[in-house]
């Protein structure tokens, strides 16, 4: 499996984790051909600051258990209205729906390729998140 395929799988698994936590409007952008900062962005929305914080904690915990990986960087605002978790090849953006509209990440990166929900679900179907404590 190539590095790009591994990153695609990793981003897809993160999207599945967020989907399991009722994240809204999950989008995966392949930015590898338009930027050197990362290969993929996983972007989603939450309805409340509490949900944004809970999804961020869940992703970090499950990635540590499943892949033994810790983020190389993390940022969040004091009100938990947005969170960024940087794994190098994949950067996760979890935003309150209002912040998502304001920052418009997808519009800024409109020249990136979007991975369809069908594709990321298929890519992550072999991962059973229920077996992870």
KOLBADREN-545125 format. One line per field, with one value per residue: residue number from 1; x, y, z of N, C-alpha, C in turn. Coordinates in steps of 0.2 Angstrom, whole numbers, padded with zeros to 4 digits. Layout:
N
nr = [NUM, ...]
n_px = [X, ...]
n_py = [Y, ...]
n_pz = [Z, ...]
ca_px = [X, ...]
ca_py = [Y, ...]
ca_pz = [Z, ...]
c_px = [X, ...]
c_py = [Y, ...]
c_pz = [Z, ...]
//
This chain:
133
nr = [1, 2, 3, 4, 5, 6, 7, 8, 9, 10, 11, 12, 13, 14, 15, 16, 17, 18, 19, 20, 21, 22, 23, 24, 25, 26, 27, 28, 29, 30, 31, 32, 33, 34, 35, 36, 37, 38, 39, 40, 41, 42, 43, 44, 45, 46, 47, 48, 49, 50, 51, 52, 53, 54, 55, 56, 57, 58, 59, 60, 61, 62, 63, 64, 65, 66, 67, 68, 69, 70, 71, 72, 73, 74, 75, 76, 77, 78, 79, 80, 81, 82, 83, 84, 85, 86, 87, 88, 89, 90, 91, 92, 93, 94, 95, 96, 97, 98, 99, 100, 101, 102, 103, 104, 105, 106, 107, 108, 109, 110, 111, 112, 113, 114, 115, 116, 117, 118, 119, 120, 121, 122, 123, 124, 125, 126, 127, 128, 129, 130, 131, 132, 133]
n_px = [0004, 0003, 0009, 0000, -0012, -0012, -0014, -0027, -0035, -0033, -0039, -0052, -0056, -0056, -0066, -0077, -0077, -0081, -0093, -0100, -0101, -0111, -0108, -0110, -0112, -0100, -0084, -0071, -0057, -0045, -0030, -0017, -0012, -0012, -0006, 0007, 0006, -0002, -0010, -0023, -0039, -0051, -0067, -0080, -0096, -0103, -0116, -0116, -0104, -0100, -0102, -0093, -0081, -0082, -0082, -0069, -0061, -0064, -0060, -0046, -0043, -0047, -0039, -0027, -0028, -0031, -0021, -0010, -0005, -0002, -0008, 0002, 0000, -0012, -0026, -0038, -0052, -0056, -0070, -0073, -0078, -0073, -0061, -0045, -0035, -0020, -0013, -0002, -0001, -0015, -0027, -0038, -0053, -0065, -0079, -0091, -0107, -0109, -0097, -0091, -0097, -0093, -0079, -0077, -0070, -0070, -0074, -0062, -0053, -0057, -0052, -0047, -0048, -0063, -0068, -0080, -0094, -0099, -0087, -0078, -0084, -0084, -0071, -0068, -0075, -0070, -0065, -0069, -0076, -0082, -0075, -0065, -0059]
n_py = [-0006, 0011, 0027, 0037, 0029, 0024, 0036, 0040, 0029, 0031, 0044, 0041, 0032, 0040, 0049, 0040, 0037, 0050, 0050, 0040, 0047, 0056, 0067, 0081, 0084, 0078, 0079, 0074, 0081, 0079, 0085, 0084, 0086, 0100, 0106, 0107, 0105, 0094, 0079, 0075, 0083, 0081, 0086, 0092, 0096, 0101, 0102, 0109, 0117, 0108, 0095, 0097, 0097, 0084, 0076, 0078, 0074, 0060, 0056, 0058, 0049, 0036, 0035, 0034, 0022, 0013, 0015, 0019, 0032, 0049, 0066, 0078, 0091, 0102, 0112, 0123, 0133, 0143, 0142, 0130, 0130, 0127, 0115, 0109, 0095, 0089, 0077, 0076, 0069, 0069, 0081, 0086, 0094, 0100, 0108, 0120, 0122, 0136, 0142, 0134, 0139, 0152, 0151, 0143, 0133, 0123, 0130, 0138, 0129, 0124, 0119, 0107, 0089, 0081, 0068, 0056, 0052, 0039, 0033, 0035, 0028, 0015, 0012, 0012, 0002, -0011, -0008, -0011, -0001, -0004, -0014, -0008, -0001]
n_pz = [0000, -0005, 0002, -0001, -0002, 0011, 0018, 0013, 0017, 0031, 0033, 0029, 0039, 0050, 0046, 0047, 0060, 0065, 0059, 0066, 0078, 0076, 0068, 0057, 0039, 0033, 0025, 0015, 0009, -0004, -0004, -0008, -0021, -0022, -0012, 0000, 0014, 0019, 0016, 0016, 0021, 0033, 0036, 0047, 0054, 0070, 0082, 0094, 0105, 0115, 0108, 0098, 0106, 0111, 0100, 0095, 0106, 0105, 0092, 0094, 0104, 0099, 0087, 0093, 0100, 0089, 0079, 0086, 0086, 0089, 0088, 0079, 0081, 0088, 0089, 0097, 0100, 0114, 0117, 0112, 0099, 0087, 0081, 0078, 0072, 0069, 0060, 0052, 0038, 0037, 0041, 0053, 0054, 0065, 0067, 0074, 0067, 0063, 0063, 0053, 0042, 0042, 0041, 0029, 0023, 0013, 0002, 0001, -0002, -0014, -0026, -0023, -0023, -0020, -0009, -0011, 0000, -0002, -0006, 0005, 0014, 0009, 0009, 0023, 0028, 0033, 0045, 0062, 0073, 0085, 0092, 0098, 0112]
ca_px = [0000, 0007, 0008, -0006, -0017, -0013, -0017, -0034, -0038, -0033, -0044, -0059, -0057, -0058, -0073, -0081, -0077, -0085, -0100, -0102, -0102, -0116, -0105, -0114, -0109, -0093, -0081, -0064, -0053, -0038, -0026, -0011, -0010, -0013, -0003, 0012, 0004, -0005, -0013, -0031, -0043, -0057, -0070, -0086, -0099, -0106, -0122, -0114, -0097, -0099, -0102, -0086, -0076, -0083, -0079, -0062, -0058, -0066, -0055, -0039, -0043, -0048, -0034, -0022, -0029, -0031, -0015, -0004, -0003, -0004, -0007, 0008, -0002, -0019, -0028, -0045, -0054, -0058, -0077, -0074, -0082, -0069, -0055, -0040, -0031, -0015, -0009, 0003, -0004, -0022, -0029, -0046, -0056, -0071, -0082, -0098, -0109, -0109, -0090, -0090, -0100, -0089, -0072, -0078, -0064, -0071, -0073, -0055, -0049, -0062, -0048, -0045, -0053, -0068, -0069, -0087, -0096, -0099, -0080, -0074, -0088, -0082, -0063, -0067, -0080, -0067, -0063, -0075, -0075, -0085, -0070, -0060, -0062]
ca_py = [0000, 0017, 0032, 0040, 0025, 0024, 0042, 0039, 0025, 0035, 0049, 0037, 0029, 0046, 0051, 0035, 0039, 0056, 0048, 0037, 0052, 0060, 0073, 0082, 0086, 0076, 0080, 0073, 0084, 0077, 0092, 0082, 0089, 0107, 0109, 0102, 0105, 0088, 0075, 0076, 0087, 0079, 0092, 0090, 0100, 0099, 0107, 0112, 0116, 0101, 0090, 0098, 0094, 0077, 0072, 0079, 0069, 0053, 0054, 0057, 0042, 0030, 0035, 0032, 0015, 0009, 0016, 0021, 0038, 0055, 0071, 0082, 0097, 0103, 0119, 0124, 0139, 0142, 0140, 0124, 0131, 0124, 0111, 0106, 0090, 0088, 0070, 0076, 0067, 0070, 0086, 0085, 0101, 0099, 0115, 0122, 0124, 0143, 0143, 0131, 0143, 0158, 0149, 0141, 0129, 0119, 0135, 0140, 0123, 0122, 0116, 0100, 0084, 0079, 0060, 0055, 0048, 0032, 0030, 0034, 0022, 0008, 0012, 0011, -0003, -0016, -0006, -0011, 0003, -0007, -0018, -0003, 0001]
ca_pz = [0000, -0005, 0007, -0003, -0001, 0018, 0020, 0011, 0022, 0038, 0032, 0028, 0045, 0054, 0044, 0050, 0068, 0066, 0057, 0072, 0083, 0073, 0065, 0051, 0033, 0033, 0019, 0014, 0003, -0006, -0005, -0010, -0027, -0022, -0006, 0004, 0021, 0021, 0010, 0016, 0026, 0035, 0039, 0049, 0059, 0076, 0083, 0100, 0107, 0119, 0103, 0095, 0110, 0112, 0094, 0095, 0111, 0103, 0087, 0096, 0108, 0095, 0083, 0097, 0101, 0083, 0075, 0090, 0083, 0092, 0084, 0079, 0083, 0089, 0091, 0098, 0103, 0121, 0118, 0109, 0093, 0082, 0083, 0072, 0075, 0064, 0060, 0047, 0032, 0038, 0046, 0055, 0056, 0068, 0068, 0075, 0060, 0061, 0062, 0047, 0037, 0042, 0039, 0022, 0021, 0007, -0003, 0000, -0005, -0020, -0032, -0021, -0025, -0014, -0009, -0010, 0006, -0004, -0007, 0011, 0018, 0007, 0011, 0030, 0030, 0036, 0052, 0066, 0079, 0091, 0095, 0101, 0119]
c_px = [0004, 0005, 0001, -0012, -0018, -0016, -0025, -0038, -0039, -0039, -0051, -0061, -0059, -0065, -0078, -0082, -0082, -0092, -0103, -0104, -0107, -0114, -0109, -0110, -0101, -0090, -0074, -0062, -0046, -0034, -0019, -0008, -0010, -0009, 0002, 0011, 0002, -0007, -0020, -0033, -0049, -0061, -0077, -0089, -0102, -0111, -0120, -0107, -0096, -0098, -0095, -0081, -0076, -0080, -0072, -0058, -0059, -0061, -0048, -0038, -0043, -0042, -0028, -0022, -0029, -0025, -0009, -0001, -0006, -0003, 0000, 0007, -0009, -0020, -0036, -0046, -0056, -0065, -0078, -0079, -0079, -0063, -0051, -0036, -0027, -0012, -0003, 0000, -0012, -0023, -0036, -0048, -0064, -0074, -0089, -0101, -0109, -0101, -0088, -0092, -0095, -0082, -0072, -0072, -0065, -0071, -0066, -0051, -0053, -0058, -0046, -0050, -0057, -0069, -0076, -0088, -0096, -0092, -0077, -0078, -0085, -0075, -0063, -0071, -0076, -0065, -0070, -0073, -0078, -0080, -0065, -0063, -0063]
c_py = [0006, 0022, 0035, 0036, 0024, 0030, 0042, 0035, 0028, 0040, 0046, 0035, 0035, 0049, 0046, 0036, 0045, 0054, 0045, 0041, 0057, 0067, 0074, 0085, 0084, 0076, 0078, 0076, 0081, 0083, 0090, 0085, 0097, 0110, 0104, 0102, 0098, 0085, 0076, 0080, 0082, 0084, 0090, 0096, 0097, 0104, 0111, 0112, 0110, 0095, 0091, 0095, 0087, 0073, 0073, 0074, 0062, 0051, 0053, 0050, 0036, 0029, 0032, 0024, 0010, 0009, 0018, 0027, 0044, 0061, 0075, 0089, 0097, 0110, 0119, 0131, 0138, 0140, 0134, 0124, 0128, 0120, 0109, 0101, 0088, 0081, 0070, 0075, 0069, 0076, 0086, 0092, 0099, 0106, 0115, 0124, 0131, 0145, 0140, 0136, 0149, 0156, 0147, 0137, 0126, 0124, 0137, 0135, 0120, 0118, 0109, 0095, 0082, 0071, 0059, 0051, 0041, 0029, 0030, 0029, 0016, 0007, 0010, 0005, -0009, -0015, -0006, -0007, 0001, -0011, -0014, -0001, 0008]
c_pz = [0000, 0001, 0005, -0001, 0007, 0021, 0019, 0016, 0029, 0038, 0032, 0035, 0050, 0052, 0047, 0057, 0069, 0064, 0063, 0078, 0081, 0070, 0058, 0045, 0033, 0026, 0020, 0008, 0002, -0008, -0008, -0016, -0027, -0016, -0003, 0011, 0023, 0015, 0010, 0022, 0027, 0039, 0041, 0053, 0065, 0078, 0089, 0101, 0111, 0114, 0100, 0099, 0111, 0106, 0093, 0100, 0108, 0097, 0089, 0100, 0104, 0090, 0087, 0099, 0094, 0079, 0079, 0088, 0088, 0087, 0085, 0081, 0084, 0091, 0092, 0101, 0110, 0122, 0115, 0103, 0087, 0085, 0077, 0075, 0069, 0065, 0055, 0040, 0032, 0043, 0047, 0057, 0059, 0070, 0070, 0068, 0058, 0060, 0055, 0041, 0036, 0039, 0031, 0020, 0015, 0001, -0005, -0004, -0011, -0025, -0029, -0023, -0019, -0015, -0007, -0003, 0004, -0004, 0000, 0015, 0016, 0009, 0018, 0032, 0034, 0043, 0056, 0073, 0085, 0095, 0098, 0107, 0119]
//
